[in-house]
Amino acid sequence: MQGSLTRWMGLRTEDIRKLWIMLPIFYFSGIAESLNYTAFMALFNQRFGVQYLPYIYIAEAAIMPLEGWLLAKLANRLPKAKMMTTLYLLMIGLLVLNGAVLLGFKLGGIDFRFYYPILFISSNFVVRQLTLLLWSTAFDLCPTQQAKRLMPVFIASTTTGGITAGLIAHQIGKLLGTEAVYALAPVLMVFGFVFFRKALARYLVPLTLKEDLRLKSQSGKDIVEEEQQPPAGYYAKQMLSSPFLLCAVALMTLMPAVYFMIEYQYFTAAEAKFPLEADLTSFYGLITAIQFTFCLLLQTVSTRLMNWLGASNMLLAITVLFFGGFGLTALFINQSVGLALVSGSYAVFYILLYYIAEPCYQLFFKMIPISKRDGYRYFAQGVAASGGILIGSLLSLLHSFGLIQLSLLAWLGVGLAVVLVFVAWYGRHLYIRELVKSVQSLHADLSDIAESFIGGIRSSKALSAMLGYLKHPNDYVRELALEVIGKAKDSAFLPHLIGMIGEESSRIRIAVLRAMNLQGATIQDLVQVASFLEDEDPEVRAESVKLISKATHLRSQSHFFIRVKLLDNHPKVVHEGVKALYALESEESYQACDEAIIKMLDNGGEWAVYGCHTVADLKLEAYSAWVLSLLEDHRPAVKVAAAACLGKLRHVEAIPLLLSMVPLADQELRKAIHQALVDMGDTALPALTDSLNHANPFIWNAAVTALAELLDENKLRTQLVDPCVNRMLASTQERALPEALLQLDMKGLAELANQRCAELHNALVGGAWAVMAKFVDERIVATLREATKDESEEVRENALEVLAEGLGDRKLALALLELLKQGTTSSETAMTKPLVLLQEAARWSDDWLKDIAVYALSSLERDEMREERKFLTMLDKVIFLKQVSLFADLSVDELGLIAGIATEEVHEDLTYLLRRGQSNSAMYLIIEGNVELSNETGVGETGTIGVLGPKQAFGETTALDGSPSSITAQVIFDEVRVLALQGESLSRLVRLYPEIGIGLLHASSARVRLLENMLLKMA
């Protein structure tokens, strides 16, 4: 039952684990909040007078800025977890104090009328802050994607708590009185606090390990930060100059104002109907139960409604419901059904405002640059909150003063609701204008924002208005309009889009194709779209093939156009063509598709990459053996594509080969292998389990991280934890090798061995962290990993202390703690028997440590070997590259990859390696010798820029982009030995390891400065 429910809701193992702790917080807090609200409202309205409610709201509006300021100060002085705990306890304390006073009044038979405004303000503070605390807890303790999955469950839990509270208040209010209802609220908050504290300790505290250090230095930074803040009137001026933001603030202000007016109507009508306090409390409880039941039902369809209507239409619909609710109230307030209508309107308004409208408001600020977004948001929400309360309260005062009847006040509410509807309607059009205005700076995210706001209604005028931007001079605006139109999937826009076939920009042509919907298209439409199949840009041709394949009502015509593209000269087009023919179920073309796939796989290179994608997408297991052979291809991109393909095909026979590739794979290939193992699913479990005792830490790491993804929590504990612990704690001698090499005066080899030992150690640690991440929040694991390497000893000790507490799984946490403490500590074996250790290391499982040991032994046997060797061995290259600043931070495996593609060359004196104005295909690293860099002056003379020596690089710029060289490089002072890296290989290295690109940029900048200095001197 639980498994079916979690699958239906899309929940994961870590979600279920977190829900067991957090759901009680929301449930008990939901009960406490509703009991508190029901009780203090009944007490205030009965004992002080509902006619004074507007005065209290006005007082609250004045207090709220001070409240926010004090809480912000408290947040800046306390760590986050402590701040949240303090706030929760403060709220419990307020409720306990008020509950004690109320019970004292009841038991002593006394009453103090002017205490109830204090009760109202302090209790409403709890209602307000408890809601904020609950939602901030949800988002702080859950990563964004997990929060999206769990938020409906949290809302359902809170809503269920509200229903429970309504039923409790309905019964206890009659039996024991309103004081008992109020006094029960802090008791239930205490139950929630038990789980709240546990959740903070498990999920938040590890995420805030650096909080104390930040707070210690906060006082000195506060002044600087305050100086950097915009002036006080900045946001007000900006909003006054923006019709869109003014409209947004007006909507955010008027909607609460209408709500407060209906709330006043509800409380006034209820008090008139139920003069007895017990009956009034019971009635409030009943309405609360009905209210949250409606909320629970609404949550089941709210997501679909939001996707269908969009936020703009959702807000407009809410304003229409506000108008309708107030209209019915105004018509029937003085009749027998008046109380039922005003109570129902109040219940619906409350849910719509706080559970639907509030999240929609956030889209108003999405188009503002992120650096200023919060400033606008908080300013607008502050203005709107105070303004809404004041407007609603001031209008309600007209009745409190006896100036108008309750029915006339309801008609004023109808008038305000009419204004609200107009503001919401007008705001939709301003939104589109603002969207286009913001497109140049925020175009990457705006299509999703526009879709969320506009929604999926095909007849939406806002969506139709996007057609006007298809001829906008800004490509980003047109691309955004096309993307929004495309998400509507409306074939009515097809004629407009076909008219854009002749667009000059290939990006726009691709966007046009993606926006088209050919369902219902005529043959003439299809013929016009097919003209894209001959486009000069292969991306456009490929997109056209994908689109035409969706015209299933014109299957034979689509098949005719697509089959021709199997002969295209670009592999991506052929790839899409094969997939399209399979999607059209064109069996007569399957043989031609097979020939195309064979051609792709046989041609190698980019063709083979797309061939692997085709086989994977179509699940063509017949090609598994062929794809398996591509793992031996010398081109890295082909290996990556083949590994990914085998994973999607679930070809478990490839697992041993994939695992054997891990130690020498670059990070892209390792990632592809990991994903392939995960994609194979349960079929991969036996082979991966067999590798749990593998001697190579990298292969062990690959197996463990894949198993951590595939196994559920119970199987992780029973099948994976013990093997992991045993492997981590197994005694090894690797860490003794660097010290042994140092004793033998082989410093370069010792540094390399030390780095390799650290990498082996990190592979074991990484596997343990991967398993740990399945027992606790992934963010906690990421934070702890970072904290264990922090510069501050205090932060490192705090992180280790979290592990010592047995985080996740006690055995695994303690084994990981021991491993982290060991680090790269040397063994005493190296201090006494270095030669014996080298002989043992020559038989170790790790290839690099074994090669280092063999190299060291051979050097001891023949000291002259290095001088006699003309060319460098692989290990020589790695040692040399390790000393080049560009590659100093790479792992030994990565250095090995570079060494494998680096060619050693010897050039005679006066040889030109680069010539100004000529293209160059390689970057050079100088091993021995010197190279002069020169350039021509404005008068045709040659000037020296500088002379490069060993471990310096040149030629990287032209090798990367193929442009003509701006300098001349010539060998001087005898021959030079260099390592040459070809441009294609260098480009891939820069893509995989950005730090290399940064190093190349620094090197190029240094030579530019030399050139500038030379030109200045010659001038």
N, C-alpha and C positions, 0 to 999 in steps of 0.2 A: 504493500500500500504506500509506504513512505517512498519507495523507489519510483513508483509510477507518478506520485505527486511531484517529486523533485525533478523528474524528467519533463513533466508537463510545464513546470515553472522555469525550466532551464537552469536549475541550481547545480552547483558543483559540490565536491566533498568539503572544500574549505568554507563554502557558504553555509552548509549544514552545521559545521562545527561552530561557526561564529553565531549562527542563529540561536543555538542552544543557550548561549550566554546572553545575547542581546535582546531576544524577544521578551523575556521577563521584564527587562528594564522598561520597554515601551508599553507592555501590558499594564504593569503596576502603576507606572507614571500616568498612563492614560486614565486609569481609574481614579487616581489621586487628584489629577487635574480637574476632571469633571465633577467629582464630589466637592472639591474646594469651590469651584465656580458656582455650582448649583446652590451650595449652602450660603456662601457669603452674599450672593445676589438676593436670595430669599430673606436673609436677615436684614440686609440694608433696605430693601424695598418695603418690608413690613415694619421695621422698627425705627427707621429714620425717614423713609418716604421716597417713593419712586420719583416724585416731582423734583427731587434734588439731584437726581442722577446726572443731568447735564452739568451741574456745577462740579461734580466729582471728576467727570471726564475732562473738563477744562483744566482743573487742578492737575490731573495726570499729564495732560499735554504740556503743562509748564514744567512738570517734574522730570519728564522723560529725557530731555537733553542732559540734565545733571546726572541722572541714572546712568546714561550711556557713558558719560565722561568718567564717572567713578569706576564703573566696571572696566573701562579701557585702562585706567591707571592700575587697577588690580591685576589685570592680565599682563601688564608690562613688568610687574614686580614679582610675579609667581610663575614657576614652570607650568606648562599647559595642563598637565595631569593634576597638579595640585590646585590650580585655579578652578578646574571643573569640579573637583571634589569639594573644594571650599564653597563654591556656589551652590552645589547640591545640598550640602549640610546647612548652609545659610537658609535655604528655602525650607528645609525640614524644620529648622529652628523657628522660623517665623510662624509656620503652621502649628507647631507644638505650643508656642507662646499664645497665639490667638485661641487655639483650642482650649488651653488651660483657663484663659480668661473667660471664655464663653461658658465652660462647664462650671467655673466658679460663680458666674452670674446666676446660672440655673440652680445650682445647689444652695446658694445663699439667698436666693429669691430677690436679687437686686438687678438693676439695669442702669446703664449709663449711656444715654442716647448718643452723645457725641463721640463715643468710642467707635461707632459703626463706619464713619468715613475713614478712620484709621484702618479698620478691618478691611474695608473695600480696597484701599490703595495698596496695602501690604499684600493682601491675597491676590489681587490682580497682577502685582509684580511677579508673584510665583507663577501664575498662569502664563504670563508673557515670557518669562525667562526659562521656565521649564520646557516650553515648546521649542524655543531657540536652542536650548541645551541638548534636547533630544536629537534634533536634526543635525546640529554641528557634531554631535557624537557619532551619528551614523556616517557622516562624510569624513570625519577625521580618522575613524577606526577602519574604514573600508576604502580600498582603492576605487577610483572613479567608476570603472566598469563593474566592479562588484557592487558598488553603491546603487548603480542603475538596476542591477538584478534584484537586490534585496529591498530597495525602497518600497515597492508595493507590499512586501511582506511586513515591513515595519509599520507602514500605514494601516494595514489590516489589523496588526496587533494593537496599535493605539486605538483604532476604531472599535475593536472588540472590547477594549478596556472602557471606552466611553459608553458602550451598550451596557456593560456590567455595572458601571457606576450609575447609569440611569435607573436600572432595576433596583439596585441597592437603595438609592435615594428615595425611590418611590415607596419602598416598604419600610425602611428604617425611619424615614421622615414622619410617617404616621405613627409608628410604634414608640420611638424614643425621642423624637424631636430633631430640629435642624442642627442643634449643637452637636448631637451624636454623629450626624452625617459629616459635619466639618471635622470633628475630632478623629474620624476614621481615616481622613486623607493622609495625615503625616505617618500613620501606622503603615499604610500601603507604600508610601514613599520609602520607608525604611526597608521594606522587603525589596523594592527596586534598587536601593542603594547597595545591597549585598552583591547583586549581579553587576551593578554599575562599577563598583570598585574593582571587581574581578576582571571586568572587560578592560578597564584602563590599565591595570597591572599587566595584563597579557598582551594587549595590542597597542596601547598608546605609549606607555613608559619606554619600551625599547626604541620607539621612534623619536624620542626626545632626549636622547642621551647627552646631547650637547647643549641642552637648554640652560643648565646652570652656568656654564661658561659664558653663554650669550648674555645672560642676565647680569653677570659680574661686570661685563664691559658695557652694559646698556647705558649707564648713567653718562658716560663720556660721549656716547653716540647720539643721545637724544637731542642735544643741542644742534648737532650737524644736520640730523634728519629734519628737525623742525625748520631749519633754515632752508632746506631744499623743498619744503612743501609749498604749493601754490598759495598765493595770497587768499585771505579769507573770502573775499568777494569774487574769486575767479570763477567758481562753478556757477554762482548765481548769474554773473554776466553772460557766461557761455550759454546757459539755459534760456535766458531771456532773449538771446539772439537766435535761438533755434526753434522754429515752429514745431518741429517733430518732438523735441524734448519737452517743450511746453505742453504739447498734447499728451505726451506720456505721463507727465506729472499730474496733469488735470485728471486723466483717467485713474491714476493711482490714488488721487485725493478724493474724487467724487464717489468712487465705488465704496470705500469705507464710510463715507458720510451717509450714503443711502443705507448702508448696513446699520449704522448707529441709530438712524431714525427708526428703522423697522424694529430694532432691539428695544428702543424706548416704547414704541407702540405695544410690543409684545409684553413687556414687563408691566406697563400701565394697565393693559386689558386683563392680564392674568391676576393682578392684585385686586382689581375691581370684582373679579369673578370669585376669587378665593380669599376671603377676609381672614381666615384662620391660617396661621403660619405653617402648621403641620400639613394642611391641605395644599398650600402653595408650594411647599418644598416637594411634596409628592408629585404635584403636577409638573414642576420643573424637571424632576427625575424622569417622568414618563416622556416628556418632549425630548430630553437628552437621549434616551434610549432610541426613540424613533429617529432622531436626527443622525445618530451615528450608524444606525442600521441603513439609512439611506446612503450615508457616506460609504459604507462597506459595499453596497450594491453598485454605487457609482464607480468605485475603483475597478470593478471588473471590466468596465467598458471605457474608462477614462483615457487609457492609452490609445485605443482604436479611435475614439472621438478626436483626440488631439492630432493623430496622424491624418485623419480624414478632413477635419475642419481646418487644422492649422491654428496657431496661437491667436492670430488676428480675428479669425472667424469665431474662435472659441470665446474670446473676450466680448465680441459683439453679441454672441448668443447669450452670454451671462448678463449683459446689460439689458437685453430684451426680456430675459426672465425677471430681472429686477423690476423693470417697468410693469410687466404683467402681474407680479406678486403685489406690488404696491397698488396697482389699479384695482385688483380684486379686494384688497384690504380697504381701500377708500370707498368702494361701492357697498361693502357689507359690514363695515366696522361696527355699526350700531344695531346689527341684526343678530339673530341667535347663532348664526354660523360665523360671526365675526371673529370670535376667539380662535376657532379652529383655523380659519384662513390666515390670520396674523401669526399664529404659532407655526403653521406650516411654512409660511413665507420666511419667517425668522430662521427656522431650521435649515431651509434650502439656501438662504442667503449666506448663512454662516459657512456651510460646506463649500459653496461655490467660491466664496471669497478666499478662504484660508487654504483650501486644498486644491483648487483649480486655478484661480486667477493669479495668486501669488507667484507660482512658478512661471507663468506666462510673462509676468512683468520683466523677468530677467532677460528676455530676448530684446527688450528695448535698448539694453546697454551693450549688446554683443558687437555692434558695429563701431563702438568707441575703442580707440587703441588701448591695449591691455594695461599700459602704464598709468592711464588716467581713468580706467573703467570703474575701479572701486570708488574713487573719489566722486564721480558722477552718481554712482549707484547709491552710496550712503547719503549723499546730500539730498538726492531726489526722494529716497525713502524716508529720510528724516522730515523733509518738508511735507510729504504726502501724509505721513502718519499723524503729525500734529495738525495739519490742515484738515484732514478727514474728520478727526475727533472734534475739532473746533466747529466746523460747519454743521456737523450732525448735532452737536450739543447746543449750539446757539439757536438753531431752528427748533430743537426740542424745548428750549427755554420758553418759547412763545406759548406753549401749552402749560408749562410749569407756572408761568406768571399769570395764567388764566386769560390770556389775550385771545386765544383761539381754541376751538374745540378739537378733540382728538381726530375727528373725521377730516377737518380742514387741514390739520397737520399731515394727514395721510395724502391729501391732494397736493400739498407742497412736496411730499416725497415723490409723487407721480411726476410733478414738474421737473424735479431734480433728476429723476430717472430718464426723462426725455432728453435732457441736456447730456446725460451720460451716454445714451445711445448715439447721439449725434457725434460726440467726441470720439467714441470707439469707431464709428463708421468713417469719420474724417481721418482718424489716425492711420487706418489701413492704407490710404493713398499717400499720406506723408511718409509712411514707412518705405514704400517702394522708391520714392524720390531719395530718401536718405540712404537706402541700400545702394543705389547707383552712385551717389556722391562719394560713398566710402569705398567703392570697388577697387580703386587703384592701389590703396594701401592694404586692403584686407581681402583681396579677391580669393585667396586660398580657402577661406572658410565660409564665405558668404553664401554659397549655393545651398549648403546645409541649413544655414540660418534662415535663408529665404524660404526654403521648403518647410521648415518648422513653423514659420510665422504665417505663410500663405496657405499651407495645407494642400490637400489633394482634391478639392472640389473643382471639377472641370469647368463649371460655369462661373467660377470666381472672376469678378471684374479685375481684381488685383492681378490675377494670372494673365488675363487678356491684356492688361496694360503692359505686360512685359514685351508684347509684340512691337510696341513702339520703340523699343530699344534695340531691335535687330539691325537698324541702320545707324546706330550710334557710332561716331568716329573712333571711340575708344574700344579696342579689341577686347579688353577685359570686361567691359560692360556687355558687349554682345555675347561673349562666351558665358557670362553669368546668366543672361536672359535665356540663352539656348539650353543651359543646364537645368534651369528651373522649369522651362517648358517641357524638356525631355522627361523630367521626373513625373510630370502629370500624365504621361502616356496617352495623350489625346490625339487621335488621328485627324481631328479638325484643323490642327495647325500644319498639316502636311503641305498644302499649297503654298503657304508662306515660306516654308523651309525649302521646298524645291526651287523657289525663286532665288535662293542663295547659292546655287550650285557653282556659279562663276566666281566665288570669293577668292581673293588673291592669297590670303593667309591659309596655310595648311592647317593650322590650329583651329581656325574658324570652320574650315570644311569638315574636320573631324568632329567638332562640336555639333555641326548641323546634322551629320549622320547619326550621332548619338541621340539627338533630340527627336528624330523621326520615329513615327509609329506607322508601319506599313499594313497593319490590320485594317482591311477594308479598302486598301489602295487598288486602283485600276491598273490594267496592263500598261497604259500610257505613263502612269506615275512610276511604275516599276522600271520602264525603259529609261525614263529620265534619271532615276536614281542609279541605274546601271552605268550611266556615263562616268560615275566616279571610279568604276573598275579600271579605267585607263588612265587614272590620275598619275602624275609623275612621282608623287610621294607614296612610297609603299605603305606607310601607316594609314593613309587615306584609303588605299585599295583594300587593305586588310579590314578596316572598319566597314567599308562598303559590303564586303563579303559577309561579315557578321550580320549586318542589317538585312540584306536580301534573304538570308536563310530564315528570317523570322516571318517572311511573307508566305505562310503555310497554305493560304487559300489560293496561291498561284504557284503551286508546287512545281509543276513541269517547267514553267517559265523561269522560276528561280534556279532550278537545277541546270537549265541550259546556260544561264549566265555564269553560274559558279563553276561548273565543270571546266570551262576554259581557263580559269585561274589556277588550275593544277599545274599549268605550264608556265606560271609566272616566274620571273627571274629573281624574286626575293622570297626567302624561306618563310617569312611571317605570313605572307599572302597565301602561300601553299598550305601552311599550317591551318589557317582559318578556313581555307577552301575544303580541306579534308574534313574538318570538324563540321562544317556547314552541310556537306553532303551526307554525313552520318546523321546529323540532326534532322534532315529532310527525309531520312530513310530511303535514300535513292540507291536501292540494292544494285541496280544496273551499273552504278559507278564505283562499287566497292573495289573491283579489280583495279580500276584506274587509281583509286585512293591508295591501295596497297603498293602500287608502283611508285606513287609519289612519296610514300613513307620510306620505302627502300632507298629511293634517290636521296632523301634528306639524310637518312642515317649513314649512307655510303659516302656522301660528299664530305662529311666531317665539318669541323669548325662551326660556324653559326648555323649551317644547315642541320648539323647533327643535334645542336641544342634545340632547335625547333622540332626536329624529329622526335626527340625525347619528350618534349612538351605534348606533342600530338598523341604519342603512344600512352602517356600518362592520363591525359584528359579523356581519352576514349576507352581506357582500360583494356588495351589490346595486348593481352598476356602472351600472344604468339610471338611477340618481338622481345620477350624478356631476355633470352640468351644473347641476342644482338646488343641490347642495351647494356647487359652485363659486361660485354667485351669492351664497351666504350669507357669503362672505369680505368682501363689501361691507356687511354688516350693521353698524349702529352700536353694537351691544352686544358688548363684548369676549368674553363667555363663548361667544357663538354663533360668533365668529371662531375661537376656540380649538378648539371642537368640530368645526367645518368643516375646519380644517386637519388635525386628527388623522384625521378620516374620509377625506379625500383621500389621505393617506399610506397608510392601510390598504387603500384601493381601488387603490393604485398608479396614480393618475391623473397621469401625467407631464406632461400638458398644463397642469397647475396650477403647475408649478415656477416659471416666470417670474413669475407673480403672487405666489406665496409669497415668493420672494426679494425682490421689490420692496416687500413689506410689512415686511421686517425692520428697516430703519432707524428707522421710527416705531412699531415694536411694543413693547409692554411685555414684561417678562421672562417672563411666563407664555405669551404668544403666541409669543415667540421660541423658547422651549423646545418648544412644540407644533410649530412649523414645522421645527425641527431634527429632531425625532423623525419627523415626516411624511416628510422627505427621506430619512432612514435607512430607514424602513419601505418606501419605494418600491424599495429594493434596486438591483440592477444596472441596472434600466430608467432610473434617474435619472442614471446616470454621464455620458452625453453632455451633458445640460443643465447639470449641475454643473461639468463640465470647461470648458464655454464661459464660465463665470463666474470662472475662475481669474485673469483679468486685469482684472476689474471695478474701476473707479476708486473705487467706494464701499467703504471698509474693512469695513463691517458686512455688506454682501452678500458680499464676498470671504470674510469670516470664516465666514459661514453655509455657503457652498459648501465651503470647506476642511475645516471640522469634520465636515460630513456625509461628504465623500470619505474623511476619515481613518477613519471608522467602516466604510465600505463596502469599501475596498481592502485587500488583504492586504499583508504587509510588502514583498514584492518589487515590487509595483506602486506602493506608496507611494514607494519609493526611485527608481523609474524614471520615474514619471508625475507625482508631486506635489512632490517635494523641490525640484527646479530652479525650477518656477513660483513656489513659495513664497519661495524665496531671492530671485529676481528682483523679486517684488512688494515684499518687505520692504526691499530695498536701493534701490528706486527713489527718486530724489531728489524731494522735495516742498517746497512753500513754505508749507504750512499753519502751521508753527510760527513763521513770521515775522509773522503777522497780529496776535497780541496785543501785540507790541512796537510795531507800527505804530499801533494804536489808542491805546496809552499816550502815544505822541508827540503824538497829536492831542487829548490830554486827555479821552479817553473811557474812564474807568476801569471803569465798569460793563460796557460792551461788551467791554473787554479781558479782564476776569475771565471773562466768559461764553465768549469765544473761546478763552481759555487752557484752560478746562475742556473745551471741545469738542475741541480739538487733543489733549488728553490722552486723551480717549475714543477718538478715531480711532487714536491710537498704541496704546492698550490693545487695540483690536480686532485690529490687526495682530499684536501680541504674543500675544493669545489664540489666534489661528489657528495660530501657530507652535507654541505649547505643545500644542495639540490634536494636531498631527502628531507632535510629540516624544513624546507619551504612548504612541504606538503602537510606538515603538522601545525604550522603557524602561518600567519599572514606573510605573503611574499615581500611586502614592504618592510616588515620587521627584519627579515633575513637580510635584505639589501642594506638596511641601515646598520645592522650589527656587523656585517662584513666590512662596511666602510669604517665603522667605529674601531674595529680591531686593528686597523692600519692607521688610525689617526695620529697626528703629530703629538697630541696631548696625552701624556701618560694617564691622566685622570680619566679621560674619555675611554682609553683602551681598557683600563681596569674596570670601569663601569660596564663595558660590553662583556668582558669576561665574567663579571659577576652575574650578569643576566643568564649566561650559559650555565654558570655554577648552580643556579636555581633550578636547573633541569628543564629549560625551555623546550616545549614540544614533546620530546621523548627524553627521559632522564638519561638512559644509557647512551644514546646518541649524542646528547648535549655534553656529557662528561667526557666521552671519547674525543669529541671535537675540541673541547677545552684543552685536553691533554696534548692533542696534536698541535694546536696553536701555540701552546707554551713551549713545545719542543723547538718549533721554528727550524732553523738551520744549525742547531747546536752541533759542534764537532764531536767526534767520538775519540776516545783515548787510543783506539787502535792506530790511528794515523800518527800519534805521537811516538809510538814505539816501533812499528813495523811498516813503514811506508812502502817498501818494495813488495812485501807479501801482499799488502792491500792492493797494489797495482796489478799484481798477477791474478788476484781474485776478481778485481773489477773487469779484467779482460774477458771474463765469462759471464758478466751480469746481463740482465735482459734488456736494459736500456741501451739502444744502439749508440747514442752520443757518449754516454759515460764509458761504454766499452771502447769506442774509438779513441777517446781521450787517453784511456789507460794504455792501449796498444801503442798509440803515438808516443806517450811518455816513455814506455819501455824501450821502443826502438831508438828514441833519442838518447837514452842512457847507454845503449849498446854501441851506437855510432854517433858520437858528438858532431862529426863532420858531415852528417847526412844533410842537414839543412843547407850548408854551403854548396854541396854538390848538386842538390836538386834544382833543376832548371825551372820547372813549373810547380805551382802550388797544388797541394792535395786539397780535397774538399774541406778538411779540418783546418788547413792553413788559411783557406779563404774565410772560413767562419771566424777564426781568431783575428784575421785582419779586419773584417767587416765590423767586428765588435769594437775595434778601436777607432772606427770612423764615426764622427759625431752624429751623422745622419741616421745611423742604424744602432746607436748605443742602447736604445731602450727596447729593442726587439727581443723576442725569445730566441732560444737556441734553435728551435725548429724553424722559426721564421728566418733567422740568419741562414739556416741551411737551405731554405727555399731560394733565397737570393743568391747564395753561392752556387746553387745548381743551375741558375740561368745566367750567371756571370761568366764571361769568356775572358781568359787571360791572354793578353796580347803584348808583344814586344815590338817597339818601333825604334828605328835608327835615329841618330842625331839629325836635326833639321827637317824631320818629317812633319808634314802638316796634318794634324788631326781634325782641325776645323778650319774652314776658310770663310771669310766674311762674304755674305751674299749667297752662300751655297747651303742647301739643306743638309741636315745631319740626322742620322737615325739612332744614335747611341749616346748614352751618358758614360763618362769615363771617370774611374777612381784610380788615382796614382798610387802604385805600390812602391816603386823605386824610380828615382829620376826627377826631372824638372820639366815643366811646360811653361812657355812664355805666352801670355795673353796680350794681344795688341789690337790696335784699331787705327783707322785712317783719320787724319785731321782734316779740317776744311780745305787745306791747301794741297792735299794729295800726299802729304808725308805720313809715315807710319810712326805711331807713338806707343810705347809699352804701357799697358795697364798694370801689369804685375806678373810675378813669377810664382807658379804653384808648385808645391812639393808633395811628398808622401802624405797619404790619407786625406787629400783634398780632391774635390769633384769639379767637373766642368762639362758643359754640353747638355745639361739637363733640360733647359728651356726648349731648345730646338728639337730635342728628342721627344718631348711630350706633345708639342703641337705641330711639328713638321715644318715650322717656318724657317726661312733663311737665317743663318747665323749672323749675329751683329758683331762678332769678334773673330779674330784669327788666333788659333792655338797651334804653336809649333814646338817640337821637341828641341831642347837646348842642353848643352853640357853633357854630351854622351847619350846613350840610349835610355829609353824609359819603358817601364813595365806597368801596364794598366789592367784593370778589370773593366770590361765593356758590358753595359746593360742596355739591351735594345729597347727602343721607345715603347713598343707594345707591352713588353713585360714591365717596364717602368710605370706606365700608366695604370696598370692593374695594381701594382704595389702601392701607388699613391691612393688609389680608390680604397684598398683594403686597410691601409695603415696611414691615416691622415697625418700622423706626426712626421712621416717621411716628407710629405708635401710641404709641411711647415718648415722643415729643415732645408728643403730645396729652395723655398721662397727666401729664407734668410740668406742662404749662400748667394742667390741671384742678386738680392738687394745689396749685399756687400760688394759685389763686382760692379753694380751700377754706381755705387758711391765712389769706387776707385776710378771708374770711367769719368764721372763728373769732375773729380779732382784733377784728372789728367787734362781734361779739356780746359778747365780753369787756368791751369799752369801754362798751357800752350797758348791760351788767349793773350 
